[in-house]
């Protein structure tokens, strides 16, 4: 088990992040926020996949004024992502969003920041400071010889944090995202030594479904294993629903969250005498979305199969055109390969 650092506990809508709250899963819509119907439709798809916090872009005042209509049709916290405009942020607060994603240093004058901080304090709306390596302040880049270093990212975060703290605002979440794992991991470690605010984890511009999932699993996995991180967003150039699936697998693999059935399967080799690849994929597809807190294994042969099966609640151990179905390490039945999936799913449903 990962021993998590206990950060400040902050309420976002109907959930908490930080403190003893579980690491939450979030994503961001890729719809036009002004299109309320399309945005709500996508949010509901994300909720179905397991999304717990959702963020939408607010590029103009029309989008800001659409937030209330979106919020009233969903049941998870809604976050407004805003850049360079205190006016859009104030409208988002008026519309009743559950969190803002801003950088207070770039949304206007000190007076506007003070006004926004006061409004958020009154309504209990937290603010996430989002630092990206690709958009650091010019003076910080110059300080580090034109490079967006992890130290520079932390310096930027501390600058924005101070602005809010100076305005008596402390419901702060922070993210430090780079497009590479090394800088991201180092930045989160450095910041964690300086503040106790909840950390929103992510590898930005991670890539398409395949590469992005690998980058995110490695980067977020390292940080989470170190005990850091209170909420995560997997960034993929793909349908946002895929982000949720990957995020949950990361958390489940680290033992940080439980959701649905955990499926393990062995790699193929020359000893395998059943169609293991198809069987494992069919099992995974059939069990997707099933809310049972159990572990199942699909093993291809008798070398490692029986041993692995003992660690699973239910398991298949392949033979020559047949398979053993095992429960808690004990053999239940021997089944022909053609009937194996059907018989195994019966046992899962009855478990």
N, C-alpha and C positions, 0 to 999 in steps of 0.2 A: 504493500500500500504506500502511496505517496503521502508524506506528511506535509500538509499545506500550511503555508504561512497565513496567520489570521489577520486579515486586513479590516479596515473600517467597513461596517455593514451598512449598506445603502438600499433603500426601497425604490424600486422602479415599477410603477403601476402596482400589479398584484403579486410581484415576486421580489426577492431580495438577491443582491449579489454582495460578495465579500463576507467576512465573518465566518460563521459556520454554515452558510448557505452553499448548496452544491454548485459546481461549475456549470453555468448555464450556456445554452446553445443559441446562437443568433445568426441571422443572415440579413441581406439587404435586397430589396426589390429592384428589378431592372426595368420596371414599367415606368411610364410617364405618370408621375404623382398626380398630375392634373386630371388624368383619366381614372376617376375614382373606381369605376366598375372593374376595370382591368387590374388595378392595384389590389383591391379587396379580393378578387379572385385568386391572384397569385399568393397573397398572404394566407388565405385559407388552405392552399396547396402546401405552403410551408408549414403551417400548423399541423396538418395531417402527417407530414414527414417528421415532426418532432421539434419544430422551431419554437423557442420560448420567448424571444425578443426579436422584433423586426424593425428595420430601419428603412426610411425612404428619403430620397433626395428632395431638397427644397431649393430649386434654382431660381424661383421668382415668387412674387406675391400671390399669383394665382395658385401655385402649388401649395403655398403656406395656408391659404384659405380653404384648401381641400382637405386638410388634415383632420378636422373635426368630423367630416362626413365619413372618412376612412375609419377613424377610431371607433365611432359608434357601431360599426359593423364587425369588429373583431374583438377577441377576448384575450389578447396578449399585449404586453407593453409596446407602444409605438414610439419610435425614436426619429426625430427630425434631424437630418444631416444638412448643416448650413455653413456656408463659407462667405465671409466678407460683408455680411449684412446683419446688423443688429435689428433692423426693422423686420426682416423675415423671421428672426428668432423670437422677437416680441409677439409677432402674430402667431407663431407656433405655440407659444405659451398660452396665448388667448384661446387657441383652438383646443387646448387640453392635452397636449402630447405628454408622454411619460418621461421623456429624457431628451436632452439636446446633445448633438455632437457639434461642437464648435471649437475654434481656437480663439480665445478672448483677445489675443494680441492682434488679430487681423479683422475684427468685426466693427471697428470704429473707435471713436474717442473714449477716453476714460469715463466720461459721463454716461455714455451709452452702455458701457460694460457694467457700471455701477447700477444703472437702471435695470438691466437684464438680471444681474445677480439678485437684486432686491425682489424682482418679480418671481424668479425661480425659488428663492427662499420662501416666499409667501405661499406658493403653491406646492412646495415639496418636490420640485422637479430637479433631478440631478443633471450634471453636465459632464460629458466625456470630452476630455482634451485628446485630440487625435494628432499625434506627431508622425509624419511620414518622411522617410529619408529623402524623397524626391522633392520636398518642398520646404526645406529648412530656410530660416532667415539668412539673408545675405551676410550679415556681420558674423554669424556663427560659422557659415561656410568659409569665410575669409580667415577666421581664427584657426580653423583646422586645414589650412592650405587648400581650400576649394573642395574638400572632400566631406561627404556626409557621413561622419563617423558615428559610432555608437555614443561616444562622449558628447558629440554635438547634439544628437537626438535627445539625450537626457537633459542637456543644458536648455534646449528649447522647451522641453516639457516643464522644467522647473520654473522657467520664465513665465509660462502661461499659468501654472499653478499659483505662483505668487500674486499674479493679477487678481485671481479669484479670491485668494486668501485675504488680500488687502481689502477686498470688498466684503469681508465677513461671510464668505461662501466656502463650504467645506464638503458638500456632497459631490465629490469629484471622483471620476473614474478616468484612468489614463491608458492610452495605447501608444506603442512605439513600434511602428511597422516599417520594415525594409523589405526589399525583394530578395534578399539572401538570408540564409539561416544564421550565419555567424554574427552579423551586426545586430540582428533582431534579438537573439539570445543574450548577447552581451549587454545590449541596452536595457532589457528588462531586469537583468541581474543588478546592473548599476543603479537603476532607479529604485529598485526594491530596497536597497540599502539606505536610501535617502527619505523615502516617504512610506506611509502606511495606507495609501489609498488603494481601492480595488484596481486590478489590472485587467484590461480587455486585451486578449491575445490574438495575434494574426500575423501571417506572412503576406504582405501585400504583393499584388501582381505575381502571384504564385504560378499562374499558368492555366492551361486547359485541364480538363478533368483528370487525365492520367498524371501529368507532371505535377499539377497543382496539388493533387491529393498526396503525392509522395513528399513534396516540399513541406506541406502543412503537417503531415504526420510526423516528419522528422523534427521540424522546428518547434511546433507546439508540444510535441511529445517530450522534447528535451526540457522545455521550460516548465511544463506541468510536472514532470518527474522531479524537478528541483523544488517542487512545492509552491510554485508561483502561478498565478493566474486565477481569475474568478469568473470570467466569461470568455467564450471563444467565438470567433467567426472564421470559418475556412473560406478563403477568397479564391474562387474558381472562375475561369472564363467559360461559363456553362450555365445551365439552368440552376437557379439558386437552390432548388430542391436537392441537387447533388451535394451542395455545401453542407446541408443538414445531415445527410447520410454519412458523409466522411467525418464530420464533427463527432457524431455519436459513436462511430467506430473507434475514433481516437480515445474518447473518454472511457468507453467500455473496455478497450484493450489495456488501459492503465488502471482499471478497477475504480475509476472515479465516479462513474454513473452506471446504472443498470437500466436498460431499455430493450425489451424484446429478447429474443433467443440468441445466444452467442453460438455461432457455428464455427467449428474448426475443421480443417481437412488436411490430409497429408499431401505432399508433393507426389507427382507420378514418378514411377521408375519401372525398370524392366520386370519387376516382380508382380506388377499389377495385372490381374486377369479379369477385371471387370472394367466397364467404361466409367472410370472414376471421375474424369473431368465433367462429363455430362451429369453424372449422379450428384456430385457435390453442388453443381450449379443449380440443378433442379431442386435439391433440398433447400438451398439458400433462398431461391425464388419463392418456393412454397411457404417458407416460414417467415418471409418478410412481412412485417406489420403485426405478427402474432405476439400478443402481450403475455408472454410467460417468462419468468425469470429462471431459465434453465440453460444448461450447456449441452450441445450435441456435437458429436464428432463423426466425420465420414472418413474412414480409413481404408486404404487400398489393399492391404495384405496382412498376413499373420505375423510379420516381423515386429512392427511397432504397434499394430492395431490393438491387440488385447490390452497392452499396457496403457495406451492412451485412452482406451474405452473405460478403464477403471476410474479415470478422472472426469468422465462425462456422465451426465444424467442418463442420456440415451446415446447409443452409438451404432454405427454400421461398420462391420469389419468384413472387407471383401475377400472372396475366395475365387475359385475358377467357375465363373458364370453364376455364382451364388453369393450370398452374404449372410453374416450372422447379425441379428439385431440384439443388442445388449442393453441392459438397464442396470445402472450402478455397478457395472463390472460383471454382472451375471448374464449368461446367455438366456434370452427369451425364446428365440426361434431361429431356424435356418430357412432362408427364403430364396427362391429362384430370382435371378437378377431382374427378370421382367416384372416381378411383383414387389421388388424390394422397396421402391419409393412409396408405393401405395401402403404397404404394410408398416413401413417406418412412420409415415405421417399419421396413421391410426394410433400408434403408440404415443406419439407426441401429443396428439389431441387428448388422449386419455391420461396423460401424466399429471 
